[in-house]
Every structure is written in C-alpha cells, then in structure tokens.
C-alpha cells in the first residue's frame, strides 16, 4: 500500500519568520511529515530494522499453558501437608513438548522437567535437588507455596495483546517476541531509499587529480555512509555541476529511483545555488534560515512528490545538519515516529562564553574522566574535527557561561541514528 503524499506546503514556515529557532524547526517537521515508504507484508525473520505499518497483536498467549520453571516433581499443593512430606510417584513423566497425558491423583507427584506443561492435578513443583528420591516415592522437607516454581498461562502476555505500536522499528529482540506470539508475517514499511547528490563546479571525486581551484567531494561519501549505517538504502547520484539543467536532470533521476533526496551545496540564495532555485520553480520550496551553528541555510522542498533536503555545502555544517535535522525527519518518512536523540549531562572540560541567539553544536568527545572536551577550533571548515570527535555538545539558544565542571549536554554520534 502506498502512503498518502506530502502536501506541497509541508515545508512552508509562517510568514515573517527571519531566523527559525531549532525547536520551531523540529516542531514543524514533526507536525507535517508523514511516511512516504510503501507498506508490505514480510516474514517475521525478514523484518529486522524495518518500521511497523500496523500494530501487531499476539495470536496466542505466552506461555500458552501453565508449565514448570524447573526440573523437579509436580503435585497439587492443597493436598500436601505442611512439614516433612512423602509422596508416591505416578508412572511416566512430563517433559517440554511431551505432556504426560493423564491426570495426577491427589496426594501423588509426577516427575516433571523444565518447560513441561503442568499435567491435570498439578499446580506446584518442588526442585529435584530439594528431594530425596526412592523407587516410586519422593520425600522433601519444608512448606511450598502453591504455584511455586511454575509459570502460569499468559504470564508473559495474553492472546490479543498489542505487542508494539505502529511506527516501532523492529530489532532482533522484537522478532523473538513476534515469533513467540504466533505471528509469521508483519506489515512494515519497505526500506527507505535515500539519494545523495553533491553539487558544485569546484568538486572532484576523492582520489582524482585535483586542480588548484578544486576540492574533493567529502560530503557524498560521508552522507552515503551515514544513511547505510542508519539502515536506509543509499542511492549515489554522484556530483552535479552548478548548472540549472544538470540539477533538474539529477532531481528527475532521484525522483525515479528514490523516496527522498539529500543534496549538499547550492541550498542558499546565491547566483549558483541552483538546487533551491530549481525547487522554487516547482512551487514547493522553503529556504529555512535556522538559528544554529554550524549550519543555517536549509532548502526543503518537493520535486515530483519526493521530499528534498538541501544541506549546506560545508562538510561540518552538512554533517551536523544531517544528524540534527535529517535523521529524525528520515525516521518519520521511513514510517517511524519523529524522535530526537537522547543526550547525557556531563561536566564540561572546556570554557566558553556563548552569545545568545543560536543553538550551537560543538564537536566533542569524552575524556578519561567522562568530561566533555571540545575540538580546538569551532571553524566550520575544520573537517578534521569531525573525525577527532565522537559526538556533539549541544549548547542552548540562550547565552551561557561554560566553565570546567559546568554540566553540558553531550550527544554521541550514534545517538542521532533513527
């Protein structure tokens, strides 16, 4: 089944907004994005990493019948006196998958193994190591509470229980729950296909011979790897020149082969910013000026119904904006909920007087004491800082005076993953 399309104005911000706060941008994406990936039925074993399109319900209880939690001897507790106990044994035994098949009379016990369904007439099990065993009889000392060492039917969940909400992303542990609940298939969104396009006359492929006026395309391998790590299907569209016709051809190619397009460069309002200009001609483009550092310009729009995220061309800003904005948006488009990363408050290992007005994300890592240290330079051209760090420190929109020991919010790179 194909989900409904996005509205043409889904990225349009309220008129008169000059600088959009990060929280406002999040709220707008959360309220306006819907899944774009089609839904399909897949075997439970093939559903790892996919987002549920329907909330699955258990087809049977778990466990389906009351059973023994230990190896031992089963009996009816109400028919056993307190203190020292001696009980005759019935013939046979109950084992997992091999039920006894007969009723255990009152005052008798039966050999029972872990996981075996409790025979009729049995509600309690004594551990075998607590018993003295003689031919045809057992003896044990002490009082057992009724139902000791047993699991009741439906103790984990009952038939009809909703196992997960719609939009939940399935992991290996979830597949175990689905299988135990008797489900053979589930309805999910198919994997989101995300195309990546770099733009700029100055770019050349990594490893190629570069002229003095050229730079290597660092964004595309970075973004493609991020998408693959996040569980999406990356589609490499290569590098496009700063040419309106070439950009239009690339956008058409993306719409034919992908659900979403991420571009880097050409997303502002300059003479050579052809991504935003081309989207504007389609009548479905919004240039977001985000109050964020690094970053700011984001071009968001639709091309032939396909959502397009135009990231800044600077690799540091492109990386940060991909983590902060693209990751939760892609999760929603893939069928999940719009969800922001969980950070942790740690002591700062740096000092900074932050000005008000923009939310800042500093390249950071934790030192041996668990304190957040930041890269030596905040320059957005310092790509080496991305590799040096293993996360970001998020500083709020307001002014802040950070001293060593001040609690700051640290978010590992991996926490941004959808």
C-alpha positions in Angstrom: 0.0 0.0 0.0 1.2 3.5 -0.9 1.0 6.1 1.9 -0.6 9.5 1.2 1.7 12.1 -0.5 3.2 15.0 1.4 1.4 18.3 1.0 3.1 20.8 -1.4 3.3 23.3 1.5 4.6 20.9 4.1 7.9 22.7 4.5 6.4 26.3 4.4 7.2 28.3 7.6 5.0 31.0 8.9 5.4 34.3 7.1 7.7 36.9 8.6 10.0 34.4 10.3 13.6 35.5 9.6 15.6 33.2 11.8 13.9 29.9 12.7 14.7 28.5 16.2 15.8 24.9 16.2 12.8 23.9 18.4 10.4 25.5 15.9 12.1 23.6 13.0 11.7 20.4 14.9 8.0 21.0 15.6 7.3 21.9 12.0 8.9 18.7 10.8 7.1 16.6 13.4 3.7 18.1 12.5 4.0 18.0 8.7 5.9 14.9 7.7 4.2 11.6 7.1 5.7 8.2 6.0 6.4 8.0 2.2 7.7 4.4 2.0 5.1 1.9 0.8 4.0 -0.9 3.1 4.3 -4.6 2.6 3.9 -7.9 4.4 7.1 -9.7 5.2 8.1 -12.8 7.2 9.0 -12.0 10.8 12.5 -13.2 10.1 13.0 -10.6 7.4 11.6 -7.7 9.4 14.7 -6.6 11.3 15.4 -2.9 11.1 12.0 -2.1 9.4 9.3 0.2 10.8 5.9 -1.4 11.6 3.0 -0.1 9.5 0.4 -1.8 11.8 0.4 -2.5 15.5 0.7 -6.4 15.7 -1.3 -8.3 18.3 -0.4 -11.6 19.9 -2.1 -14.6 18.2 -1.6 -16.8 21.3 -0.6 -16.4 25.0 2.9 -16.9 26.2 3.3 -19.3 27.7 0.3 -21.0 26.0 -0.2 -23.3 29.0 1.0 -23.4 32.6 4.4 -25.0 32.8 7.2 -25.9 35.1 10.1 -23.4 35.6 12.5 -26.1 36.9 13.3 -29.8 36.8 11.6 -31.5 39.8 8.4 -33.1 40.9 4.9 -31.8 40.5 1.8 -32.2 42.7 -1.3 -30.3 44.0 -0.2 -28.1 46.8 -3.6 -28.1 48.6 -3.4 -31.9 49.1 0.1 -31.8 50.7 0.5 -31.3 54.5 3.0 -28.9 56.0 6.3 -30.1 57.3 8.0 -33.3 56.2 6.3 -34.7 53.0 6.5 -38.1 51.4 4.5 -38.7 48.2 4.1 -41.7 45.9 5.0 -41.1 42.2 2.8 -41.9 39.2 4.3 -43.6 36.3 5.8 -41.6 33.4 7.0 -38.0 33.3 6.1 -34.6 31.8 8.7 -33.0 29.5 8.8 -30.0 27.3 6.8 -30.9 24.1 5.9 -34.3 25.6 2.9 -33.9 28.0 2.0 -36.6 30.5 -1.5 -37.0 29.0 -3.1 -38.3 32.3 -4.3 -36.7 35.5 -2.1 -36.9 38.6 -4.3 -38.1 41.5 -4.5 -36.0 44.7 -1.6 -36.9 47.1 0.6 -38.1 44.3 3.5 -36.5 42.5 5.0 -36.8 39.0 8.4 -36.3 37.5 8.4 -33.0 35.5 11.1 -31.2 33.5 11.6 -27.5 32.8 9.2 -26.2 30.3 6.8 -29.1 30.5 3.0 -28.3 30.6 1.6 -28.9 34.0 -0.5 -32.1 34.0 -4.0 -32.0 35.3 -3.9 -32.2 39.0 -0.5 -30.4 39.3 -0.1 -26.7 40.3 3.2 -26.7 42.2 6.7 -28.1 41.6 9.5 -28.9 44.1 13.1 -28.7 42.9 14.7 -32.1 42.4 17.7 -31.1 44.5 15.4 -30.5 47.4 14.0 -34.1 47.2 15.1 -37.5 48.4 14.2 -39.9 45.7 13.4 -43.6 46.3 11.8 -46.1 44.0 8.3 -45.0 43.4 8.4 -42.2 46.0 9.9 -38.8 46.9 10.3 -37.0 50.2 11.1 -33.3 50.9 11.1 -31.0 53.9 9.5 -27.6 54.2 6.4 -25.9 53.1 6.0 -24.8 49.5 3.7 -22.0 48.5 1.0 -23.0 45.9 2.2 -22.5 42.3 5.9 -22.4 43.4 8.4 -23.0 40.5 5.7 -22.8 37.8 4.7 -20.3 35.1 1.0 -19.5 34.6 -0.5 -19.5 31.1 -0.2 -15.9 29.7 2.2 -14.9 32.4 4.2 -13.0 29.7 1.3 -11.8 27.6 -2.2 -12.9 26.6 -3.6 -13.5 23.2 -4.8 -10.2 21.7 -2.1 -8.2 23.5 -0.8 -5.3 21.4 2.9 -6.1 21.1 4.3 -2.8 19.6 2.9 0.5 18.5 2.7 1.4 14.8 5.9 3.0 13.8 8.1 0.9 16.1 11.4 -0.1 14.5 11.9 -3.8 14.9 15.2 -5.2 16.3 16.3 -8.8 16.7 14.8 -9.0 20.2 11.5 -7.8 18.8 11.5 -10.6 16.3 11.7 -13.1 19.1 8.6 -11.6 20.7 6.7 -11.6 17.4 7.6 -15.2 16.8 6.6 -16.3 20.3 3.3 -14.6 19.9 2.5 -16.8 16.9 3.0 -14.2 14.1 4.5 -15.4 10.9 4.3 -12.1 9.0 4.0 -8.4 9.8 3.1 -5.3 7.8 6.0 -2.9 7.6 7.2 0.0 5.6 9.7 -1.1 2.9 13.3 0.2 3.4 13.5 4.0 2.7 15.6 4.7 -0.4 17.6 8.0 0.0 19.5 9.5 -2.8 22.6 11.7 -2.2 23.7 14.4 -4.7 26.7 16.7 -4.3 26.7 20.0 -6.3 29.4 22.4 -7.2 31.8 23.2 -10.1 34.7 23.1 -7.6 34.2 19.4 -6.6 36.1 16.4 -7.9 35.9 12.8 -6.9 38.0 11.6 -4.0 41.4 10.2 -5.2 41.2 12.0 -8.5 43.8 14.6 -9.6 42.6 17.9 -8.4 43.4 21.3 -9.9 44.3 24.2 -7.6 40.8 25.6 -7.7 39.1 22.3 -6.9 38.3 20.5 -3.7 37.5 16.9 -3.1 33.8 15.9 -2.6 33.9 15.0 1.1 30.1 15.2 1.7 28.9 12.4 -0.6 30.9 9.5 1.0 30.1 10.9 4.4 26.3 11.1 3.8 26.1 7.8 2.0 27.8 6.0 4.8 25.5 7.7 7.4 22.5 6.5 5.5 23.8 3.0 5.3 24.6 2.9 9.0 21.1 4.2 9.8 19.6 1.3 7.9 18.3 3.1 4.8 19.1 2.3 1.2 21.6 4.9 -0.1 21.4 5.8 -3.8 24.6 7.5 -5.1 23.7 10.2 -7.7 27.3 11.4 -7.9 28.3 15.1 -8.3 26.4 17.7 -10.3 27.8 20.9 -11.8 26.4 24.3 -10.9 24.0 24.3 -13.8 20.2 24.5 -13.7 19.6 22.0 -16.4 22.0 19.5 -14.8 20.4 19.9 -11.4 17.0 19.4 -13.0 18.2 16.1 -14.6 19.6 14.9 -11.3 16.4 15.7 -9.5 14.4 13.8 -12.0 16.8 10.8 -11.7 16.3 10.9 -7.9 12.5 11.0 -8.1 12.6 8.0 -10.4 14.7 5.9 -8.1 14.4 7.1 -4.5 11.9 8.2 -1.9 14.0 11.1 -0.6 16.8 13.2 -1.9 19.6 14.8 0.2 21.8 17.4 -1.6 24.8 19.3 -0.3 25.6 22.7 -1.7 23.5 25.0 -3.8 20.9 25.3 -1.0 21.1 29.1 -0.3 20.0 32.1 -2.3 23.2 32.9 -4.3 23.7 33.1 -8.1 24.9 29.5 -8.2 22.5 28.0 -5.7 20.6 26.0 -8.3 19.1 23.4 -6.0 17.0 26.0 -4.2 16.3 27.9 -7.4 15.1 24.8 -9.2 12.9 23.7 -6.3 11.5 27.2 -6.2 10.4 26.9 -9.9 8.4 23.8 -8.9 6.5 25.9 -6.4 7.3 23.7 -3.5 10.4 25.0 -1.7 11.2 26.7 1.6 14.5 28.2 2.4 15.0 27.8 6.1 17.4 30.1 7.9 18.0 28.1 11.1 19.3 29.7 14.2 22.0 27.1 14.5 25.8 26.9 14.5 27.2 25.4 12.3 24.7 25.5 9.6 21.8 27.9 9.0 20.7 27.6 5.4 18.5 24.5 4.6 16.5 24.2 1.4 13.5 21.9 1.9 11.0 21.1 -0.8 9.3 18.6 -3.0 10.2 17.5 -6.5 7.6 15.4 -8.3 6.3 14.5 -4.8 9.7 13.5 -3.5 11.0 15.4 -0.4 14.3 17.1 -0.9 16.7 18.2 1.9 19.2 20.7 0.7 22.1 20.7 3.2 24.9 23.3 3.4 27.9 22.6 1.3 30.4 22.9 4.1 31.1 19.3 5.3 31.0 20.2 9.0 27.7 22.0 8.6 26.4 19.3 6.3 27.3 16.6 8.9 25.7 18.5 11.8 22.5 19.3 9.9 22.3 15.7 8.7 22.4 14.5 12.3 20.2 17.2 13.8 17.5 17.6 11.2 17.8 14.9 8.5 18.0 11.9 10.9 14.7 12.5 12.7 13.0 13.6 9.5 14.1 10.4 7.7 12.9 8.3 10.5 9.4 9.8 10.2 9.5 9.4 6.4 10.5 5.8 6.7 7.5 5.0 8.9 8.8 5.7 12.4 8.0 8.5 14.9 9.8 11.8 14.8 12.2 11.3 17.6 15.1 13.4 18.9 18.3 11.9 20.3 18.9 11.2 24.0 21.9 13.0 25.4 23.6 12.9 28.7 24.6 15.6 31.1 28.3 15.5 31.8 30.8 18.0 33.2 32.5 20.3 30.7 36.2 20.1 30.2 36.3 23.5 28.5 35.4 27.1 28.9 33.2 29.1 26.6 31.2 32.4 26.8 28.3 31.7 24.4 26.3 34.5 22.9 22.5 34.4 22.7 20.5 33.8 19.6 21.7 30.4 18.1 21.8 26.9 19.3 25.4 25.6 19.0 26.7 22.1 18.4 30.4 21.7 19.3 32.4 18.7 18.1 33.3 16.9 21.3 34.4 13.7 22.9 34.6 12.4 26.5 37.9 12.2 28.2 39.1 9.5 30.6 37.2 11.2 33.4 33.9 11.3 31.5 34.1 15.0 30.9 33.3 16.6 27.5 36.2 18.2 25.8 35.7 20.1 22.5 37.7 20.4 19.4 40.4 23.2 19.5 38.6 25.3 16.8 35.0 26.0 16.1 35.8 26.8 12.5 33.3 25.1 10.2 36.0 24.4 7.7 37.9 22.1 10.1 36.8 18.7 8.8 39.4 17.0 11.0 37.3 18.0 14.0 34.5 15.6 12.8 36.9 12.7 12.9 38.5 13.8 16.2 35.1 13.9 17.9 32.8 11.1 18.7 29.8 13.3 19.5 28.4 16.8 19.8 27.9 19.1 22.8 24.6 20.9 22.4 24.5 24.5 23.9 21.1 26.1 24.3 19.8 29.1 22.3 20.3 31.5 25.3 23.6 32.9 26.4 25.7 30.6 28.5 28.9 30.9 30.5 30.6 27.5 30.4 33.4 26.8 32.9 35.2 23.5 33.5 32.8 21.4 35.5 29.6 23.1 34.2 27.1 20.4 33.2 26.6 20.3 29.4 24.5 18.1 27.2 26.7 15.6 25.3 25.2 13.5 22.4 27.2 10.7 20.9 27.1 10.4 17.2 25.4 7.1 17.4 22.5 8.6 19.5 21.4 10.5 16.4 20.7 7.3 14.5 17.0 6.9 13.5 
